Amino acid sequence: MTALARLRRLWLDVHLWIGVGLLVLLIPVSVSGSILVWHDQLDRAMYAERYAVSGPQAARPAAEYAAAAERAFAGRAVLTQIRWPQEAGDPVVAVGRLNGEPGPGGRPRTLNVWIDPPTAKVLASGETSRSFTMVMHRLHGSLMVPGVGRKIVGWLGWAMTISCVTGLWLWWPRRGGFTKGLRWRRSPSTMFNLHHMAGFWICLPLAVLSLTGVYISFPQTSRALFGVEQPAQRGGGGPGRFAPPVPDPELTLAEAVARAQAAAPGAALASVSLPTRGQEPAWRVQLRTPGAEQPRTVEIVDATGQAKAGRGGAGGGPDPLSRWMRQVHDGHDMGLVWQVIIFLGGIAPAVLGVTGFVMWLRRTLRRRRITRQLAGGPEPAVSPAPGE
């Protein structure tokens, strides 16, 4: 056996064992990722009452939206954030921290209230963590495994990347040119042809999705690798990122908003987060300025009313690289073509996994048949298709 043949045999073993060994984990991660490409559309279809707005104009003051949310909370939750519509047809969303025991991983449970922008009328309320799309988010991001689930998904991303590289090597025709590999009937076996054809066309996008998923799963390591500054802890330390809101802020919501808007004249409100317990509790106000892609963040120190430049914006993380990685991974604002490619990239591992498993099973049966023939025993009842 030549060195090239031995290397090909090694790549085949690696490729098969990744597919067969991790099939049960890869399919839920990939299929849930396909579903999440259409996150917004699914939400609007499944929870239409949340989006039954009477108009696009958010004409009411922030305090009025807060009062509507408080009435809907009915003492079950404490207001932590208000988000203004990003697009025409979106509602105002108020987020409250539910009283009682936290959810998985110590993350606080939240209650959302969807509010009509022109009238401040409550449209609906509910725990988004129990919605279909949020369940898909947890399945995709952590396999619903508390603590280590996100790291497991990150290592699955590395495994999928290796599978793409070895799969491309194995796809490459051993005899003939590149175009030979593009033929459908490279083998009499439909499973073989489907596996190789689907694998080739989705290989590069799937590798991109896998590597961006690795970046998202290991954010601190990824930022250090690319030389990106790590985000500062909000609130100056103290209780941490799940810190509860300050029970009695010094400033009112209206005062905090007014001070933030004074620091950025002409900007429109994007969101307001109430101060949380820490060394220096501050209101976090995001403002949309004309011509800017990301909202500008202004922090208003609750004790003094001082306005400071905040860090971070909406979508994907506090730095442009992290935002871009997440945008590529989930397809947000990337256009319909890339979203369709991502959708197919999520379906492909399921197709490749099933066809690869059948090919592996037939390969195993073929080896047993040959072994039995050499030993003079009877052949197994199932015979594999040729060409695999």
TITORBA-315475 format. One record per residue (C-alpha): x, y, z; residue number from 1; residue in three letters. Coordinates in steps of 0.1 Angstrom, whole numbers. Each point is the difference from the previous one (the first is absolute). Last residue first. Example, Ala and Ser with C-alpha at 12.3 -4.5 7.8 and 13.67 -1.06 7.14 Angstrom:
2
+-------+-------+-------+-----+------+
:    px :    py :    pz : pos : code :
+-------+-------+-------+-----+------+
:   137 :   -11 :    71 :   2 :  SER :
:   -14 :   -34 :     7 :   1 :  ALA :
+-------+-------+-------+-----+------+
This chain:
388
+-------+-------+-------+-----+------+
:    px :    py :    pz : pos : code :
+-------+-------+-------+-----+------+
:  -187 :    20 :   -19 : 388 :  GLU :
:    -4 :    -8 :   -37 : 387 :  GLY :
:   -22 :   -31 :     4 : 386 :  PRO :
:   -30 :    -1 :    22 : 385 :  ALA :
:     4 :   -20 :    32 : 384 :  PRO :
:   -13 :   -35 :     5 : 383 :  SER :
:   -23 :    -9 :    28 : 382 :  VAL :
:    -5 :   -37 :     9 : 381 :  ALA :
:    36 :    -5 :    11 : 380 :  PRO :
:    21 :   -25 :   -20 : 379 :  GLU :
:     5 :   -35 :    14 : 378 :  PRO :
:    34 :   -12 :    13 : 377 :  GLY :
:    31 :   -10 :   -19 : 376 :  GLY :
:    24 :    21 :    20 : 375 :  ALA :
:     9 :    21 :   -30 : 374 :  LEU :
:   -37 :     4 :    -8 : 373 :  GLN :
:    -8 :     9 :    36 : 372 :  ARG :
:    26 :    27 :     0 : 371 :  THR :
:   -12 :    13 :   -34 : 370 :  ILE :
:   -36 :     2 :    14 : 369 :  ARG :
:    11 :    16 :    32 : 368 :  ARG :
:    18 :    27 :   -20 : 367 :  ARG :
:   -30 :     6 :   -22 : 366 :  ARG :
:   -22 :     3 :    31 : 365 :  LEU :
:    22 :    27 :    14 : 364 :  THR :
:     0 :    19 :   -32 : 363 :  ARG :
:   -38 :    -3 :    -2 : 362 :  ARG :
:    -2 :    14 :    35 : 361 :  LEU :
:    24 :    29 :    -9 : 360 :  TRP :
:   -20 :     8 :   -31 : 359 :  MET :
:   -32 :     0 :    19 : 358 :  VAL :
:    15 :    23 :    27 : 357 :  PHE :
:    14 :    23 :   -27 : 356 :  GLY :
:   -35 :     3 :   -16 : 355 :  THR :
:   -15 :     8 :    34 : 354 :  VAL :
:    28 :    24 :    10 : 353 :  GLY :
:     1 :    17 :   -34 : 352 :  LEU :
:   -37 :     7 :     0 : 351 :  VAL :
:     0 :    12 :    37 : 350 :  ALA :
:    32 :    20 :    -6 : 349 :  PRO :
:   -16 :    16 :   -31 : 348 :  ALA :
:   -31 :    14 :    17 : 347 :  ILE :
:    20 :    27 :    19 : 346 :  GLY :
:    20 :    10 :   -31 : 345 :  GLY :
:   -32 :     1 :   -20 : 344 :  LEU :
:   -14 :    26 :    24 : 343 :  PHE :
:    33 :    19 :    -1 : 342 :  ILE :
:     0 :     0 :   -38 : 341 :  ILE :
:   -36 :    13 :     1 : 340 :  VAL :
:    11 :    28 :    24 : 339 :  GLN :
:    29 :     8 :   -23 : 338 :  TRP :
:   -23 :     5 :   -30 : 337 :  VAL :
:   -26 :    19 :    20 : 336 :  LEU :
:    22 :    28 :    11 : 335 :  GLY :
:    26 :     3 :    28 : 334 :  MET :
:   -20 :    22 :    24 : 333 :  ASP :
:     0 :   -29 :    25 : 332 :  HIS :
:    15 :   -31 :   -15 : 331 :  GLY :
:     5 :   -19 :    32 : 330 :  ASP :
:    37 :    -8 :    -3 : 329 :  HIS :
:    10 :    29 :   -23 : 328 :  VAL :
:   -17 :    25 :    24 : 327 :  GLN :
:    15 :   -18 :    30 : 326 :  ARG :
:    35 :     3 :   -14 : 325 :  MET :
:    -6 :    36 :   -11 : 324 :  TRP :
:   -12 :    10 :    35 : 323 :  ARG :
:    31 :   -17 :    16 : 322 :  SER :
:    23 :    19 :   -25 : 321 :  LEU :
:   -17 :    33 :     6 : 320 :  PRO :
:     4 :    -1 :    38 : 319 :  ASP :
:   -25 :     1 :    29 : 318 :  PRO :
:   -19 :   -32 :   -10 : 317 :  GLY :
:   -23 :   -15 :   -26 : 316 :  GLY :
:   -27 :    25 :    -5 : 315 :  GLY :
:    -7 :    33 :    16 : 314 :  ALA :
:    27 :    22 :    12 : 313 :  GLY :
:    31 :     0 :    22 : 312 :  GLY :
:    16 :    24 :    24 : 311 :  ARG :
:   -14 :    30 :    18 : 310 :  GLY :
:    11 :    36 :    -3 : 309 :  ALA :
:    -8 :    17 :    33 : 308 :  LYS :
:   -28 :    23 :    12 : 307 :  ALA :
:     1 :    11 :    36 : 306 :  GLN :
:   -33 :    -2 :    18 : 305 :  GLY :
:    18 :    -2 :    34 : 304 :  THR :
:   -13 :   -31 :    18 : 303 :  ALA :
:   -15 :   -17 :   -31 : 302 :  ASP :
:    30 :     4 :   -23 : 301 :  VAL :
:   -14 :     4 :   -34 : 300 :  ILE :
:    16 :   -22 :   -26 : 299 :  GLU :
:    -3 :     9 :   -37 : 298 :  VAL :
:     1 :   -26 :   -27 : 297 :  THR :
:     0 :     9 :   -37 : 296 :  ARG :
:   -22 :   -23 :   -21 : 295 :  PRO :
:    17 :   -19 :   -29 : 294 :  GLN :
:     0 :     7 :   -37 : 293 :  GLU :
:     3 :    38 :     4 : 292 :  ALA :
:   -15 :    23 :   -27 : 291 :  GLY :
:   -24 :    18 :    22 : 290 :  PRO :
:     6 :    -7 :    37 : 289 :  THR :
:   -17 :   -28 :    18 : 288 :  ARG :
:     2 :     2 :    38 : 287 :  LEU :
:     7 :   -27 :    26 : 286 :  GLN :
:    -5 :    10 :    36 : 285 :  VAL :
:    17 :   -19 :    29 : 284 :  ARG :
:   -10 :    14 :    34 : 283 :  TRP :
:    29 :    -3 :    25 : 282 :  ALA :
:     8 :   -17 :    32 : 281 :  PRO :
:    36 :     7 :    12 : 280 :  GLU :
:    14 :   -27 :    21 : 279 :  GLN :
:   -27 :   -25 :    -8 : 278 :  GLY :
:   -38 :    -5 :     1 : 277 :  ARG :
:   -17 :     5 :   -33 : 276 :  THR :
:   -11 :    32 :   -17 : 275 :  PRO :
:   -30 :    -1 :   -24 : 274 :  LEU :
:     6 :    -9 :   -36 : 273 :  SER :
:   -14 :    24 :   -26 : 272 :  VAL :
:    -3 :    -9 :   -37 : 271 :  SER :
:     1 :    15 :   -35 : 270 :  ALA :
:    -9 :    36 :     7 : 269 :  LEU :
:     4 :    25 :   -29 : 268 :  ALA :
:    30 :    23 :    -3 : 267 :  ALA :
:    -4 :    37 :    -8 : 266 :  GLY :
:    22 :    12 :    28 : 265 :  PRO :
:    23 :   -26 :    15 : 264 :  ALA :
:    11 :    10 :    35 : 263 :  ALA :
:   -34 :    17 :     5 : 262 :  ALA :
:   -17 :   -32 :   -11 : 261 :  GLN :
:    18 :   -19 :    28 : 260 :  ALA :
:   -10 :    27 :    26 : 259 :  ARG :
:   -36 :    -1 :   -11 : 258 :  ALA :
:    -1 :   -38 :     1 : 257 :  VAL :
:    14 :    -1 :    35 : 256 :  ALA :
:   -25 :    26 :    12 : 255 :  GLU :
:   -30 :   -18 :   -15 : 254 :  ALA :
:    10 :   -33 :    15 : 253 :  LEU :
:     3 :    16 :    35 : 252 :  THR :
:    33 :     6 :    16 : 251 :  LEU :
:    11 :   -11 :    34 : 250 :  GLU :
:    -9 :   -35 :    -7 : 249 :  PRO :
:   -21 :   -20 :    26 : 248 :  ASP :
:     3 :   -37 :    -4 : 247 :  PRO :
:    33 :    -1 :   -20 : 246 :  VAL :
:    -4 :   -27 :   -25 : 245 :  PRO :
:    12 :   -35 :     7 : 244 :  PRO :
:    36 :   -10 :   -10 : 243 :  ALA :
:     1 :   -28 :   -27 : 242 :  PHE :
:    32 :    14 :   -15 : 241 :  ARG :
:    18 :     0 :    33 : 240 :  GLY :
:    -8 :     9 :    36 : 239 :  PRO :
:    27 :    25 :     4 : 238 :  GLY :
:    21 :    12 :   -29 : 237 :  GLY :
:     0 :    34 :   -16 : 236 :  GLY :
:   -37 :    -1 :   -11 : 235 :  GLY :
:     7 :   -18 :   -32 : 234 :  ARG :
:    31 :   -21 :    -3 : 233 :  GLN :
:    23 :    13 :   -27 : 232 :  ALA :
:     0 :   -18 :   -33 : 231 :  PRO :
:    33 :   -17 :   -11 : 230 :  GLN :
:    21 :    19 :   -25 : 229 :  GLU :
:     4 :   -18 :   -33 : 228 :  VAL :
:    34 :   -14 :    -8 : 227 :  GLY :
:   -13 :   -27 :   -23 : 226 :  PHE :
:    10 :   -29 :    23 : 225 :  LEU :
:   -10 :    19 :    31 : 224 :  ALA :
:   -35 :     7 :   -15 : 223 :  ARG :
:    -3 :   -37 :    -8 : 222 :  SER :
:    10 :   -12 :    34 : 221 :  THR :
:   -25 :    24 :    17 : 220 :  GLN :
:   -28 :    -8 :   -24 : 219 :  PRO :
:     3 :   -38 :     0 : 218 :  PHE :
:   -35 :   -11 :   -13 : 217 :  SER :
:    -3 :    31 :   -23 : 216 :  ILE :
:    34 :    -6 :   -16 : 215 :  TYR :
:    -8 :   -38 :    -4 : 214 :  VAL :
:   -33 :     9 :   -17 : 213 :  GLY :
:    19 :    22 :   -24 : 212 :  THR :
:    22 :   -30 :    -8 : 211 :  LEU :
:   -30 :   -23 :    -5 : 210 :  SER :
:   -19 :    24 :   -22 : 209 :  LEU :
:    30 :     7 :   -22 : 208 :  VAL :
:     7 :   -38 :    -3 : 207 :  ALA :
:   -37 :    -6 :    -9 : 206 :  LEU :
:     2 :    28 :   -27 : 205 :  PRO :
:    32 :   -17 :   -15 : 204 :  LEU :
:   -13 :   -36 :     0 : 203 :  CYS :
:   -36 :     6 :   -11 : 202 :  ILE :
:     5 :    -8 :   -37 : 201 :  TRP :
:    25 :   -28 :     6 : 200 :  PHE :
:   -20 :   -18 :    28 : 199 :  GLY :
:   -32 :     1 :   -20 : 198 :  ALA :
:    17 :   -17 :   -30 : 197 :  MET :
:    20 :   -25 :    20 : 196 :  HIS :
:   -28 :   -11 :    23 : 195 :  HIS :
:   -26 :    -2 :   -28 : 194 :  LEU :
:    23 :   -20 :   -22 : 193 :  ASN :
:     9 :   -25 :    27 : 192 :  PHE :
:   -36 :    -4 :    11 : 191 :  MET :
:   -11 :    -5 :   -36 : 190 :  THR :
:    24 :   -28 :    -4 : 189 :  SER :
:    11 :    -9 :   -36 : 188 :  PRO :
:    29 :    24 :     6 : 187 :  SER :
:    13 :    32 :   -15 : 186 :  ARG :
:   -34 :     5 :   -14 : 185 :  ARG :
:    -7 :    37 :     8 : 184 :  TRP :
:    31 :    14 :   -17 : 183 :  ARG :
:    17 :    29 :    17 : 182 :  LEU :
:    30 :   -21 :    10 : 181 :  GLY :
:     8 :    -6 :   -37 : 180 :  LYS :
:     3 :    37 :    -5 : 179 :  THR :
:    31 :     1 :    22 : 178 :  PHE :
:    20 :   -23 :   -22 : 177 :  GLY :
:     3 :   -37 :    -4 : 176 :  GLY :
:    10 :   -27 :    25 : 175 :  ARG :
:     1 :     5 :    38 : 174 :  ARG :
:   -30 :    23 :    -2 : 173 :  PRO :
:    -1 :    26 :    28 : 172 :  TRP :
:   -29 :    -9 :    23 : 171 :  TRP :
:    23 :   -16 :    26 : 170 :  LEU :
:    21 :    32 :     4 : 169 :  TRP :
:   -32 :    21 :     1 : 168 :  LEU :
:   -14 :   -23 :    27 : 167 :  GLY :
:    33 :     3 :    20 : 166 :  THR :
:    -3 :    38 :     1 : 165 :  VAL :
:   -37 :     1 :     7 : 164 :  CYS :
:     2 :   -27 :    27 : 163 :  SER :
:    28 :    20 :    16 : 162 :  ILE :
:   -22 :    31 :     1 : 161 :  THR :
:   -29 :   -21 :    14 : 160 :  MET :
:    23 :   -12 :    28 : 159 :  ALA :
:    11 :    36 :     8 : 158 :  TRP :
:   -37 :    10 :     1 : 157 :  GLY :
:    -8 :   -30 :    22 : 156 :  LEU :
:    27 :    14 :    24 : 155 :  TRP :
:   -19 :    33 :     2 : 154 :  GLY :
:   -33 :   -18 :     6 : 153 :  VAL :
:    15 :   -19 :    29 : 152 :  ILE :
:    14 :    33 :    13 : 151 :  LYS :
:   -35 :    15 :     0 : 150 :  ARG :
:   -14 :   -30 :    18 : 149 :  GLY :
:    25 :     2 :    28 : 148 :  VAL :
:   -21 :    19 :    26 : 147 :  GLY :
:   -35 :   -13 :    -6 : 146 :  PRO :
:    -6 :   -24 :   -29 : 145 :  VAL :
:   -29 :    12 :   -21 : 144 :  MET :
:    20 :   -10 :   -31 : 143 :  LEU :
:    20 :    32 :     8 : 142 :  SER :
:    -5 :    25 :   -28 : 141 :  GLY :
:   -22 :   -19 :   -24 : 140 :  HIS :
:   -22 :   -16 :    26 : 139 :  LEU :
:    -2 :    33 :    20 : 138 :  ARG :
:    -9 :    19 :   -31 : 137 :  HIS :
:   -26 :   -26 :   -11 : 136 :  MET :
:   -17 :     3 :    34 : 135 :  VAL :
:     1 :    38 :    -6 : 134 :  MET :
:   -18 :    -5 :   -34 : 133 :  THR :
:   -27 :   -22 :    15 : 132 :  PHE :
:    -9 :    23 :    28 : 131 :  SER :
:     7 :   -10 :    36 : 130 :  ARG :
:    29 :    24 :     5 : 129 :  SER :
:   -21 :    28 :   -14 : 128 :  THR :
:   -20 :     1 :    33 : 127 :  GLU :
:   -33 :    17 :    -8 : 126 :  GLY :
:   -19 :    32 :    -7 : 125 :  SER :
:   -23 :    13 :   -27 : 124 :  ALA :
:   -12 :    31 :   -18 : 123 :  LEU :
:     2 :    25 :    29 : 122 :  VAL :
:   -12 :    34 :   -12 : 121 :  LYS :
:    27 :    27 :    -1 : 120 :  ALA :
:   -21 :    18 :   -27 : 119 :  THR :
:    24 :     7 :   -29 : 118 :  PRO :
:    26 :   -27 :     8 : 117 :  PRO :
:   -24 :   -29 :     9 : 116 :  ASP :
:    17 :   -19 :    28 : 115 :  ILE :
:    14 :   -35 :     3 : 114 :  TRP :
:     8 :   -10 :    36 : 113 :  VAL :
:    28 :   -24 :     7 : 112 :  ASN :
:     5 :   -20 :    32 : 111 :  LEU :
:    35 :   -11 :     9 : 110 :  THR :
:    16 :   -29 :    19 : 109 :  ARG :
:    34 :     8 :    15 : 108 :  PRO :
:    29 :   -20 :   -13 : 107 :  ARG :
:    14 :   -21 :    28 : 106 :  GLY :
:    11 :   -27 :   -24 : 105 :  GLY :
:   -36 :   -11 :    -6 : 104 :  PRO :
:   -27 :    24 :    12 : 103 :  GLY :
:     0 :    22 :    31 : 102 :  PRO :
:   -23 :    -6 :    30 : 101 :  GLU :
:   -25 :    26 :    10 : 100 :  GLY :
:   -10 :    34 :   -14 :  99 :  ASN :
:     1 :     4 :   -38 :  98 :  LEU :
:    23 :    26 :   -15 :  97 :  ARG :
:   -20 :    22 :   -24 :  96 :  GLY :
:     5 :     8 :   -36 :  95 :  VAL :
:   -20 :    26 :   -19 :  94 :  ALA :
:    -4 :    -3 :   -38 :  93 :  VAL :
:   -13 :    28 :   -22 :  92 :  VAL :
:   -16 :   -16 :   -30 :  91 :  PRO :
:    14 :    -6 :   -35 :  90 :  ASP :
:   -20 :     9 :   -30 :  89 :  GLY :
:    26 :    25 :   -13 :  88 :  ALA :
:    35 :   -12 :     9 :  87 :  GLU :
:    22 :     2 :    31 :  86 :  GLN :
:   -30 :     7 :    24 :  85 :  PRO :
:    10 :    14 :    34 :  84 :  TRP :
:    14 :   -23 :    27 :  83 :  ARG :
:    -7 :     5 :    37 :  82 :  ILE :
:    21 :   -16 :    27 :  81 :  GLN :
:     1 :   -12 :    36 :  80 :  THR :
:   -36 :     2 :    13 :  79 :  LEU :
:    -6 :   -21 :    31 :  78 :  VAL :
:   -22 :   -31 :    -3 :  77 :  ALA :
:   -30 :   -17 :    15 :  76 :  ARG :
:   -15 :    32 :    16 :  75 :  GLY :
:   -27 :     3 :   -26 :  74 :  ALA :
:    25 :    -2 :   -29 :  73 :  PHE :
:   -26 :    13 :   -24 :  72 :  ALA :
:    -5 :    32 :    22 :  71 :  ARG :
:    37 :     4 :     1 :  70 :  GLU :
:     3 :    -3 :   -38 :  69 :  ALA :
:   -26 :    27 :    -5 :  68 :  ALA :
:    18 :    23 :    24 :  67 :  ALA :
:    33 :    -6 :   -18 :  66 :  ALA :
:   -15 :     8 :   -33 :  65 :  TYR :
:   -14 :    33 :    15 :  64 :  GLU :
:    34 :     8 :    15 :  63 :  ALA :
:    17 :    -3 :   -34 :  62 :  ALA :
:   -22 :    28 :   -15 :  61 :  PRO :
:   -26 :   -10 :   -26 :  60 :  ARG :
:     4 :     5 :   -37 :  59 :  ALA :
:    16 :   -32 :   -11 :  58 :  ALA :
:   -12 :     4 :   -36 :  57 :  GLN :
:    -4 :   -33 :   -19 :  56 :  PRO :
:   -38 :    -4 :     1 :  55 :  GLY :
:   -29 :   -19 :    16 :  54 :  SER :
:    23 :   -29 :    11 :  53 :  VAL :
:   -12 :   -37 :    -2 :  52 :  ALA :
:    36 :   -12 :     4 :  51 :  TYR :
:    -4 :   -19 :    33 :  50 :  ARG :
:   -34 :   -14 :   -11 :  49 :  GLU :
:    17 :   -18 :   -29 :  48 :  ALA :
:    19 :   -23 :    23 :  47 :  TYR :
:     6 :   -31 :   -22 :  46 :  MET :
:     2 :    18 :   -34 :  45 :  ALA :
:    19 :    31 :    13 :  44 :  ARG :
:    24 :   -22 :    20 :  43 :  ASP :
:     6 :   -23 :   -29 :  42 :  LEU :
:     8 :    29 :   -23 :  41 :  GLN :
:    24 :    15 :    26 :  40 :  ASP :
:    19 :   -33 :     5 :  39 :  HIS :
:     2 :   -10 :   -37 :  38 :  TRP :
:    37 :    -8 :     2 :  37 :  VAL :
:    -8 :   -16 :    34 :  36 :  LEU :
:   -15 :   -30 :   -17 :  35 :  ILE :
:    32 :    -8 :   -18 :  34 :  SER :
:    20 :     3 :    32 :  33 :  GLY :
:   -24 :   -24 :    17 :  32 :  SER :
:     8 :   -25 :   -28 :  31 :  VAL :
:    38 :     4 :     6 :  30 :  SER :
:     1 :    -3 :    37 :  29 :  VAL :
:   -26 :   -28 :     1 :  28 :  PRO :
:    18 :   -20 :   -27 :  27 :  ILE :
:    35 :     4 :    13 :  26 :  LEU :
:    -6 :   -16 :    34 :  25 :  LEU :
:   -15 :   -33 :   -11 :  24 :  VAL :
:    24 :    -2 :   -30 :  23 :  LEU :
:    31 :     5 :    22 :  22 :  LEU :
:    15 :   -35 :    -2 :  21 :  GLY :
:   -13 :    -8 :   -35 :  20 :  VAL :
:    11 :    32 :   -17 :  19 :  GLY :
:    32 :     5 :    19 :  18 :  ILE :
:     8 :   -37 :    -3 :  17 :  TRP :
:    -5 :     0 :   -37 :  16 :  LEU :
:    21 :    31 :    -7 :  15 :  HIS :
:    29 :   -12 :    22 :  14 :  VAL :
:    -1 :   -35 :   -16 :  13 :  ASP :
:    -1 :    15 :   -35 :  12 :  LEU :
:    28 :    24 :     8 :  11 :  TRP :
:    22 :   -29 :    12 :  10 :  LEU :
:    -8 :   -21 :   -31 :   9 :  ARG :
:     9 :    30 :   -22 :   8 :  ARG :
:    32 :     4 :    19 :   7 :  LEU :
:     8 :   -37 :    -5 :   6 :  ARG :
:    -8 :     2 :   -37 :   5 :  ALA :
:    23 :    31 :    -4 :   4 :  LEU :
:    28 :   -19 :    19 :   3 :  ALA :
:    -4 :   -29 :   -24 :   2 :  THR :
:   -14 :   -34 :    10 :   1 :  MET :
+-------+-------+-------+-----+------+
